[in-house]
Amino acid sequence: MTTVLPKPGLSAAARGAMWMVAGGFCYVGASVCIRLLAQHYSVLMIVFVRCIIALAFIAPVLSQLKLRELRTNRLSIHLLRAFLSWAGMMGWFYAVKVIPISDYYALAFLTPIFTVAMAVTILHERSTVTTWITIGVGFLGALIVLRPGFSAINAGMIGAVIGAAAFAAVNLCVRVASREDRGIVIVMYVNLLLLPLSGIVAAFDWTTPALEHVPLFLGAGVFATLGQLFLTWAVGLADARIVQPFDFCRLPISAVVGWVLFREATDIWTWIGAVVIFVSAYYALQAERRARA
């Protein structure tokens, strides 16, 4: 896919950084829409509607493919990924409903840490002492944010951690499925399988959306899809070690947006914990890359 950039002539690293920051804005925008929708609808229903919008996004691309191009021998992996994606979205949507958006994104940086830990323990990928040290430091950062024993750990924080772990497991499923299936096939199956899965559970707590809330539903789906697309472009343009640090922009963006729209304050411990998690995640990814090389 060809990307259209606002300022041609920039280096690949600069363009990758721009897309990474743009992805951060989109994910925060999706979280804002979810927070507003959660005041009127259940998280189960919001997840289902988000899946409908995501499927509508990729439908034009799928219509150009032939049936034989969509066949797979990894249906069980796609089923597992669909369930894990649903669990990850449930954790994400519930977390931004009940805790400050910046707290959620501080804990969401655990996803790379979980990914590396699962890759080593489940897929038996090579690791080093540095890998395990950075993983341990990452979880220490999570404890700084959660502060067990010093502040109450609520269900929203637990949802954020569960969501991070679920999305990490999704990453592993993508690794396994991509050995045989094309990217568009992986995207198609997860969205097709998510639709009935999320629809069945949403039926137990369904509320017909009001017309004035349709833009928020569209915003949640569009922002989340664009965020994923922009991050994909970012890592495609430049090495992850260059563009990954710009992913940290989600925290200040979410802190500012949360304060302006919801008067949410981000305390110093969230900032400290987020920095520890992000730095350890960055080094864990680099250690894993070197080990795999």
C-alpha positions as CSV (number, residue, x, y, z in Angstrom):
1,M,0.0,0.0,0.0
2,T,1.3,3.4,-0.9
3,T,1.2,6.0,1.8
4,V,0.7,9.7,1.1
5,L,2.8,11.9,3.3
6,P,2.3,15.5,4.1
7,K,5.9,16.5,3.5
8,P,7.7,14.5,0.8
9,G,11.4,14.5,1.1
10,L,11.6,13.6,4.8
11,S,13.8,10.7,5.7
12,A,12.2,7.2,6.3
13,A,13.0,7.5,10.0
14,A,11.2,10.9,10.2
15,R,8.2,9.6,8.4
16,G,8.1,6.5,10.5
17,A,8.2,8.7,13.7
18,M,5.3,10.9,12.3
19,W,3.2,7.8,11.6
20,M,3.9,6.5,15.1
21,V,2.8,9.8,16.7
22,A,-0.3,9.8,14.5
23,G,-1.1,6.3,15.6
24,G,-0.8,7.5,19.2
25,F,-3.3,10.3,18.6
26,C,-5.7,7.8,16.9
27,Y,-5.6,5.3,19.7
28,V,-6.3,8.0,22.3
29,G,-9.1,9.3,20.1
30,A,-10.6,5.8,20.1
31,S,-10.3,5.6,23.9
32,V,-12.1,9.0,24.3
33,C,-15.0,7.7,22.1
34,I,-15.2,4.5,24.2
35,R,-15.2,6.4,27.5
36,L,-18.1,8.6,26.3
37,L,-20.0,5.6,24.9
38,A,-19.5,3.5,28.1
39,Q,-21.7,6.1,29.9
40,H,-24.7,4.8,27.9
41,Y,-23.9,1.3,26.6
42,S,-22.3,-1.9,27.9
43,V,-18.7,-2.7,27.0
44,L,-19.9,-6.0,25.4
45,M,-22.1,-4.0,22.9
46,I,-19.3,-1.4,22.1
47,V,-16.9,-4.2,21.3
48,F,-19.5,-5.8,18.9
49,V,-20.2,-2.5,17.1
50,R,-16.5,-1.9,16.8
51,C,-16.1,-5.3,15.1
52,I,-18.8,-4.4,12.5
53,I,-17.0,-1.1,11.7
54,A,-13.6,-2.8,11.3
55,L,-15.1,-5.4,9.0
56,A,-16.7,-2.7,6.9
57,F,-13.2,-1.1,6.6
58,I,-11.6,-4.1,5.1
59,A,-14.5,-5.2,3.0
60,P,-13.4,-3.3,-0.1
61,V,-10.0,-4.9,0.0
62,L,-11.5,-8.4,0.5
63,S,-13.9,-7.9,-2.5
64,Q,-10.8,-7.7,-4.8
65,L,-9.5,-11.1,-3.7
66,K,-10.3,-14.5,-5.2
67,L,-11.8,-17.2,-3.0
68,R,-8.7,-19.4,-3.2
69,E,-6.5,-16.6,-1.8
70,L,-8.5,-16.6,1.4
71,R,-8.1,-20.3,2.2
72,T,-6.2,-21.2,5.4
73,N,-4.8,-24.3,7.1
74,R,-4.6,-22.3,10.4
75,L,-8.3,-22.1,11.3
76,S,-7.6,-23.1,14.9
77,I,-5.0,-20.3,15.3
78,H,-7.4,-17.8,13.8
79,L,-10.2,-18.9,16.2
80,L,-7.8,-18.6,19.2
81,R,-6.7,-15.1,17.9
82,A,-10.3,-14.0,17.6
83,F,-11.1,-15.0,21.2
84,L,-7.9,-13.3,22.5
85,S,-8.6,-10.2,20.5
86,W,-12.1,-10.0,22.0
87,A,-10.6,-10.5,25.5
88,G,-8.0,-7.7,24.8
89,M,-10.7,-5.3,23.6
90,M,-12.8,-6.1,26.6
91,G,-9.9,-5.3,28.9
92,W,-9.1,-2.1,27.0
93,F,-12.7,-0.8,26.8
94,Y,-13.5,-1.6,30.4
95,A,-10.3,0.0,31.6
96,V,-10.8,3.3,29.9
97,K,-14.4,3.3,31.2
98,V,-13.4,3.2,34.9
99,I,-9.7,4.5,35.2
100,P,-7.9,7.6,33.8
101,I,-7.0,7.1,30.1
102,S,-3.4,7.9,30.9
103,D,-3.3,5.1,33.6
104,Y,-4.5,2.7,30.9
105,Y,-1.8,3.6,28.4
106,A,0.8,3.4,31.1
107,L,-0.2,-0.3,31.7
108,A,-0.7,-0.9,28.0
109,F,3.0,-0.6,27.5
110,L,3.2,-4.1,29.2
111,T,2.1,-5.7,25.9
112,P,5.7,-5.9,24.4
113,I,6.9,-7.2,27.7
114,F,4.3,-10.0,27.7
115,T,5.0,-10.7,24.0
116,V,8.7,-11.3,24.6
117,A,8.0,-13.4,27.7
118,M,5.4,-15.5,25.9
119,A,7.7,-15.9,22.8
120,V,10.4,-17.3,25.0
121,T,8.3,-19.6,27.1
122,I,5.7,-20.7,24.6
123,L,7.4,-20.5,21.2
124,H,10.8,-21.4,22.7
125,E,12.5,-18.5,21.0
126,R,16.1,-17.8,22.1
127,S,16.6,-15.4,25.0
128,T,19.5,-13.9,27.0
129,V,20.0,-12.8,30.6
130,T,19.4,-9.2,29.4
131,T,16.0,-10.3,28.1
132,W,14.8,-11.6,31.4
133,I,16.2,-8.6,33.3
134,T,14.3,-6.2,31.1
135,I,11.1,-8.3,31.5
136,G,11.5,-8.2,35.3
137,V,12.1,-4.4,35.2
138,G,9.0,-4.0,33.1
139,F,6.8,-5.8,35.6
140,L,8.4,-3.7,38.3
141,G,7.2,-0.6,36.4
142,A,3.7,-2.1,36.4
143,L,3.9,-2.5,40.2
144,I,4.9,1.2,40.5
145,V,1.7,2.2,38.6
146,L,-0.5,-0.2,40.5
147,R,1.2,0.4,43.9
148,P,-0.3,-2.6,45.7
149,G,-0.7,-2.0,49.4
150,F,-0.4,1.8,48.9
151,S,-3.5,2.4,46.8
152,A,-6.5,0.3,45.9
153,I,-6.2,-1.8,42.8
154,N,-9.5,-1.6,41.0
155,A,-11.0,-3.7,38.3
156,G,-10.1,-1.2,35.6
157,M,-6.4,-1.7,36.4
158,I,-6.8,-5.4,36.3
159,G,-8.6,-5.1,33.0
160,A,-5.7,-3.1,31.6
161,V,-3.2,-5.7,32.5
162,I,-5.4,-8.6,31.2
163,G,-5.9,-6.6,28.0
164,A,-2.1,-6.2,27.6
165,A,-1.6,-9.9,28.1
166,A,-4.3,-10.8,25.7
167,F,-2.9,-8.5,23.0
168,A,0.5,-10.0,23.5
169,A,-0.9,-13.5,23.0
170,V,-2.6,-12.1,19.8
171,N,0.9,-11.1,18.6
172,L,2.1,-14.7,19.0
173,C,-0.9,-16.0,17.1
174,V,0.0,-13.6,14.3
175,R,3.5,-14.9,14.2
176,V,2.4,-18.5,13.9
177,A,-0.4,-17.8,11.3
178,S,1.9,-15.6,9.2
179,R,4.1,-18.6,8.5
180,E,1.5,-19.8,6.0
181,D,-1.1,-17.0,5.6
182,R,-0.9,-13.6,4.1
183,G,-1.6,-10.5,6.2
184,I,-4.9,-9.7,4.6
185,V,-6.1,-13.3,5.3
186,I,-5.1,-13.0,8.9
187,V,-7.0,-9.7,9.2
188,M,-10.0,-11.1,7.4
189,Y,-10.4,-14.2,9.6
190,V,-10.0,-12.4,12.9
191,N,-12.7,-9.9,12.0
192,L,-15.1,-12.5,10.6
193,L,-14.7,-14.7,13.6
194,L,-15.0,-11.8,16.0
195,L,-18.3,-10.8,14.7
196,P,-20.4,-13.8,15.9
197,L,-18.3,-14.2,19.0
198,S,-18.8,-10.6,20.1
199,G,-22.4,-10.5,18.8
200,I,-23.6,-13.5,20.9
201,V,-22.4,-12.1,24.2
202,A,-23.5,-8.5,23.3
203,A,-27.1,-9.9,22.7
204,F,-27.4,-10.4,26.5
205,D,-26.9,-6.7,27.2
206,W,-28.1,-5.0,24.0
207,T,-29.3,-1.4,23.8
208,T,-30.3,0.1,20.4
209,P,-27.8,2.9,19.7
210,A,-29.3,6.4,19.7
211,L,-28.8,8.4,16.6
212,E,-26.7,11.0,18.3
213,H,-24.2,8.4,19.5
214,V,-23.5,7.0,16.0
215,P,-20.6,9.4,15.4
216,L,-19.0,8.1,18.6
217,F,-19.3,4.5,17.5
218,L,-17.9,5.4,14.1
219,G,-15.1,7.3,15.8
220,A,-14.2,4.4,18.1
221,G,-13.9,2.0,15.1
222,V,-12.3,4.3,12.7
223,F,-9.7,5.7,15.1
224,A,-8.7,2.2,16.4
225,T,-8.4,0.9,12.8
226,L,-6.3,3.9,11.6
227,G,-4.1,3.6,14.7
228,Q,-3.3,0.1,13.9
229,L,-2.6,1.0,10.2
230,F,-0.4,4.0,11.1
231,L,1.7,1.9,13.5
232,T,2.1,-0.7,10.8
233,W,3.3,2.0,8.4
234,A,5.7,3.3,11.0
235,V,7.5,0.0,11.6
236,G,7.5,-0.6,7.9
237,L,9.4,2.7,7.1
238,A,12.1,2.5,9.7
239,D,13.7,0.1,12.2
240,A,11.7,-0.4,15.4
241,R,14.5,0.8,17.5
242,I,14.1,4.2,15.8
243,V,10.3,4.6,15.8
244,Q,9.4,2.6,18.9
245,P,10.3,5.4,21.4
246,F,7.8,7.7,19.7
247,D,5.0,5.3,20.8
248,F,5.5,6.8,24.3
249,C,3.7,9.9,23.0
250,R,0.5,8.1,23.9
251,L,1.0,8.8,27.6
252,P,1.3,12.6,27.4
253,I,-1.4,12.8,24.7
254,S,-3.8,10.8,26.9
255,A,-2.8,12.8,30.0
256,V,-3.6,16.1,28.3
257,V,-6.8,14.9,26.6
258,G,-8.0,13.2,29.9
259,W,-7.4,16.4,31.8
260,V,-9.1,18.7,29.2
261,L,-12.2,16.5,28.6
262,F,-12.6,14.6,31.9
263,R,-10.5,16.5,34.4
264,E,-8.4,13.4,35.1
265,A,-5.2,14.0,36.9
266,T,-2.1,11.8,36.2
267,D,0.0,11.3,39.3
268,I,3.8,11.2,39.4
269,W,3.8,7.4,40.1
270,T,2.0,6.7,36.8
271,W,4.6,8.7,34.9
272,I,7.5,7.0,36.7
273,G,6.0,3.5,36.2
274,A,5.2,4.2,32.6
275,V,8.8,5.3,31.9
276,V,10.1,2.2,33.5
277,I,7.8,-0.1,31.6
278,F,8.4,1.6,28.3
279,V,12.2,1.7,28.6
280,S,12.3,-2.0,29.6
281,A,9.9,-2.9,26.8
282,Y,12.2,-1.1,24.3
283,Y,15.3,-3.0,25.4
284,A,13.4,-6.3,25.7
285,L,12.4,-5.9,22.0
286,Q,15.9,-5.1,21.0
287,A,17.3,-8.0,23.0
288,E,14.8,-10.4,21.3
289,R,15.6,-9.0,17.9
290,R,19.3,-9.7,18.5
291,A,18.6,-13.1,19.9
292,R,16.5,-14.1,16.9
293,A,19.1,-12.7,14.5
